[in-house]
Amino acid sequence: MNLVFSFLFFIFVLCCVSKEDKCHKNTVAFQNNLFQSHSILKVHCKSRSDDLGEHFVKFQDTAYNFSFHDNLLFTTIFKCNLWKGARMEYHRNITAYEGDLLYRCGALYSWDIRDDAIYLSENDNPEKLMYSWIKG
């Protein structure tokens, strides 16, 4: 019985590794479109296993983005803290990416950061308003 279990586990591992090689990474991107304030956007994202540190994105500068493969055993989740304003007086904690039970390949989560709110476009679909800013 142990031999059968070991063989099946070996086949499972081979399937997962080869799938990751063929699977494009998922990407999360943050674009600073703070037109009224032209303030700097501060982004700090982390998952259970990765702390990506603080990043500062200037108004209409190149988007800050990161790419990754979904975790094979557990759902991948990236939580991010966003700040804006002259003294970073507006903030919001968001779930920037949450994996699914199925392994996801090549997903693009584009966050459009605006003065009024925070919008998301998944895989080039129309944007949806997701979060409002909190002052304080």
C-alpha angles and dihedrals in degrees: 000000000000090000091054091048091048091049093050091047090051091051090048092052092049091051093050095047094048090046091055090051091055095039120090115227121258116244133209116194133186119201119192107223097159093147099168100044100026085206126158117263116224116204128187117176132178142167130195090279106024133056105191095191130223121318129186120211120193122217110289091351122139110300119258108238142166133192133209146155119250115259110261097219105032137029113273114233128179116193117193136192116212128194133184139167137074090290096022087257093151120067143162135188110216141176099237096182135008119182125221132231087261118071107257122215128196098353116166119206108187114191114199108200112205136170093253100041149326119275133194132207115188116205093341093305118140115291121261127201105245110165140015122215122259118215121215 
